[in-house]
């Protein structure tokens, strides 16, 4: 199920979406302030951000612009009563993928969220520095040369690059490597995959520049690494 981050401070709307979105195939975390949303964004990966504009400690525009400035490619949708043209323009120019005005129809909202998720899933190529992933061909390249990766190593690399710049807890990575057929990667095996992946993409695996360890938290893919 796609996992959403909802940034909203209207309790009645929060209650309605917390009830309705899971019934339509989504799970969600809720942030009631920009500060809380930033903390959640850095603590785990999301498939889509659903943002209000006006918030107690700022606005959704700043959250969107900050995320995009850090290289975040997660779909961002504004859901707000601020439907004046300048607000719409700022939201879209700031990196949002869609802008939905309140009041809205639940069916239309869910349809537009799914459309954004389909577009994201359809991106055929991921690039980060010297690494390129051709998802249609199911292969990864480093400096134009194909990397010899296992299926789990390939999925791990895709997940890291999709979430470039974000610290990913080990639990989130383990969840992502679950293949749906009961084949589960445990914590010790993840450490092996991390080490093997570094041996294939790092000039000095003992001093990584791309796949970094965040002590006590997890791992982070460094987007700007040479």
N, C-alpha and C positions, 0 to 999 in steps of 0.2 A: 504494500500500500504506500503511495506517495506520502512523504512526511513533510508537513508544512510548518512554517513559523508564522504565526499571526501576531502582528504588532498592532494592538488596538486597546483603547482605554474605556470604551463604552461597554459597561457590564451587560446590558441587555443584549447587545449585538454579540458579545463574547459568548453568552449563554446559548444564543440561538445557533451560532456557528459551531460551537463545541458539541451541540446535539446533532446538527444536520450534516456537517461534513463527514464524520465517521460513517454515517448511514449511506453516504455517496462514495465511499471508497478511499477516504483520506484519513490520515492521522495528523494530529497537530499539537504543537507546543504553543503556549500563549505568553506574550510579553506585553506588559502594560506601560512600558516606558522605553525610550531609545536606549538607555543604559542597560536595561534588562535584556533587550533584544540583541545588543552587541555582545553581551556576555554569552547568550545562548548560541549566537552565530559562531563564536569561537570555540564553543565546547563540543559541538557535534555537527555533522553534515545535515543539510536539508535539501529537499527537492524543489522547493519553491518558497519565496517570501511573499506574504500577503500583508500589505502595509496601509495603515491610516496615515493621514497627513499631520493633523494637529494632535500633539501629545503633550503630557505634562512637562517634560524636560527637553522639548525640541520638536522636531517634525520628521516625518518619514522621508522627506527629500534628502536630508543629511545622511540618514542611514543608507539609502540607496546609493548616493554619490560616493560615500565612503567605501561601501562594498565593491562598487565597480572600480574605484581607484586602486583597490587592492587586487584587482584581477578576477574578482568573483564572477562566474558565468551562470550562476543559478538564476532561473527565471524570477523576475520581480513584477508583482502586480499590485497597483494601488487600488484600494477599496475605500472611497472617501466621499463625504458630502461636498467637498471643495471641487465643484465641477466647472468653475470659471476657466476660460481658455488659458490665461496665464499659468494657472496651476497645472492644467493638463500638459501644457508645453514644457514647463519645468520638469515635471515628472518624467516625461518621455525623453527629453533631452538629457536628463540626468542618468538615464540608463534603464528606465523601467520598460518592460515588455508590453504592458497593457495598463489601462486606466479605466476603472469601473466606478461609476457614480452611484451613490446611495440616493433613494432606495433602489434595490436591485431585486431581480428574480433569482431564486436559488438555483433553478435549473440552468439558467444562462450563466450564472457564476461558475458552477461546476463544469459546464461545457467549456468555458473559456480557460479555466485552470487546466483542464485536461489537454486542451489545444497547445498551451504553452509547454506542458510536460512532453507532449509528442514531438514538438519542435526540438526541444533539448535532446531527447533521446535519438533524434534523427541526425544530429551532427556527425558527419562521417569521419572527420579527422580531428584529433586532438594534438596540439603542439605546445611544447614547453621547452624553450631553449633548443638544445641539440636533440631532444627526444620528440619523435612523431609517432602517433598511433593511428593506423588506418583501421577503423572499426569494421568497415565493410569487408576487408580482406582478413581481419582478425590477426593483425601482426603489428609489432612495434619495431621502430627503427631508431638507431643512434648514429648520428652523422651520416644518415642515408643507408646504413648497413643494418640488415635485419638482426634483431636480437633473438637469441635462442632462449625462449621463455617457456616454462610450463604453463598450463592453463591458469593455475592459481596465481603465479607470478604475473601473468598478463592482466588478470582481473585486478590484482593489487595495484599494479602500475596505473591502470585506467582510473581506479578509484582515487588514488593519490593526486593525479593530475587534474581530475574533475574538481577536486577540492583544494587546488593550489592555494598556498598561503594560510590555510586553516590548520590548526592543531587538531588532529584526529585521535580521539581516545582509542586505545587498543580494542575496547569492547565494540566501538563503532566499526572498526576495520574487520573484526571477526564476524560481526553481523553481515557485513557486505560480502564476505567471502563464502557465506553459506550458499550452497548451490541449489537448494530447493529439493534435492533428492536424498537428503539425509546425510550428505557428505559434509562434515563440519570441520573447520580448521581450528585446532586448539591453540592455546597461548604459546606453548613451546614451538609448535610448528610455524606460527606467525614469525617468531624470532628468526627461524631458519630462512623463511622466505625473504624477510627484510635483508638479512645478510647476503643471500644469493643475489638479490636484486641489486644491492650496492656493488657487488663484485662485477656486475655487467654494465653499470651506468656511471660509476664513480671512478675518476682517475686514481684516487687513493681511498679505498673502502674504509680504512681506519679513520679517515678524516673527511667524512662526506660533506658535499656542498649542496646536494639536491635533496636527498632523502635524509632529513634531520631527525634526530631523537630529541624530544622535548621531555626532559627528565621528570618523571613522576606523572606525566600526562599522556604521552603517546608519541605520534610522529607528525611531521609536517613536510610537505613538498615545497621546496623553495623555487618559486616561479622564475626569479631573475638570475638563477645560477648560471654561470658560463658553461 
